[in-house]
Amino acid sequence: MFDARTITALVLVAFGGAVAASSLSPATFQHGASQESDTEDAFQRPAPEHVEMLKAVGEWEGLLTWSFPGMPSGESRATETIRALGPYHTVASFQSQFGGAPYEGLGVMSFDPATGELMNTWSDSMTPATLLMRGTLDDESRVGRLSWVARGPDGALVPHRNVTTHGKDAYESIFYMGEGADEVEVMTISMKRVK
Amino acid sequence: MLQLRPAVGLVLLAATVLTAVVLPAGVLAFGSDGTSETREWLLDRVGVWEGVMRISRPGMPAMEFEITETISAVGGLWTTGDLVGEFLGQAYAAHVVMGFDDVKKALVGTRCDSRVAHLALMKGRYDAEAKVAHMAWKAPASGRDGPVPHRSEERLRGDTLEVKFFEGDGRDEILTVTVEAKRKVD
């Protein structure tokens, strides 16, 4: 009979996960996994970062304001629903409006135990490109920092980053574009938890 | 530890707002390099699919379980796929985002599931003539050091969807998963 560990191993090998070779022997598949290793545990047991990510599961609403150089500033109300996908990932659905048009964003958040990085991909209904952000967390200050590369005003790819300060059921996130002396603040998002 | 997820969910709005303001909508929505064929194929997949997933490894018994995948459109640019099933009494779920990326000039995707911590970042192309989408990515694999190549082939034939997953490359490549599903008609 297969146990949960073996099922996990099957899926891991099927889709490119990582698991100790010892748990993938034919004997394991026939009789269920029984051996443990540090390597296997490291990949299968959710990391503290995973646990923290899943605390964001719920519904959020708030306001975003933007002010790009040489362009009119604006603001829009927003809502976001975040759900868990197993113990390792969260999937976000974000809704707002820009210029009177509906906006929907999709985010997948994950933590890579191998690199110690948070990873987030983002796609939305207005942009024909997907973005990959990588970031870190500061446990003491409760500040998150993420960076990525995206198009700038002239269409060229430029560095972006954000700094997010968290409270218990609210957060503020400030976004920057460019680097060094050319960096400018372009957007602020303030959200509160609804559920 | 931080609760980072909500902020991250909004991070790219800055780029989005900027892009939407700067570039005409027509530029955003259409390209001349196979973009339209790829996006048409992506949207043709929208619907509810019911079928089976088969998992196999050399020297081990193949396993099969029933799945349902719901593919939804996000605007005209992206699709999400949410696959659910029960595998030997254990719930299984996967989430896939796919779209044509105008910056990378490629079909791109993100895939994760409820059993694996790894986040697959896929890149590939849609072969309009053969009607097959080819995706490739790197991920850890059993008994190997470092990431190894993985790839998939996705075929849509009317109301039948087939996806095959492969691990390794060259003569060492093996078929690991096959998904076969029929479009659910209400």
Interface residues (C-beta under 8 A of the other chain):
Chain A: F2 A4 I7 T8 A9 L10 V11 L12 V13 A14 F15 G16 G17 A18 V19 A20 A21 L24 P26 F29 Q30 F43 Q44 P46 A47 P48 E49 H50 V51 E52 M53 K55 A56 V57 W60 L64 W66 F68 M71 A78 E80 I82 L85 G86 P87 Y88 H89 T90 V91 A92 F94 S96 F98 G99 Y103 E104 G105 L106 G107 V108 M109 S110 F111 D112 P113 A114 L118 M119 N120 T121 W122 S123 D124 S125 M126 T127 P128 A129 T130 L131 L132 M133 G135 L137 D138 D139 R142 V143 G144 L146 W148 A150 R151 G152 P153 G155 L157 H160 N162 T164 H166 Y171 S173 F175 M177 V186 M187 I189 M191
Chain B: M1 L2 Q3 L4 R5 P6 A7 V8 G9 L10 V11 L12 L13 A14 A15 T16 V17 L18 T19 A20 V21 V22 L23 L28 A29 G31 T35 I55 R57 G59 M60 P61 M63 V74 G75 L77 W78 T80 F87 L88 Q90 Y92 A93 A94 H95 V97 G99 F100 D101 D102 V103 K104 V108 T110 R111 C112 D113 S114 R115 V116 A117 H118 L119 A120 L121 W137 K138 A139 P140 A141 S142 G143 V148 H150 F165 E167 T176 V177
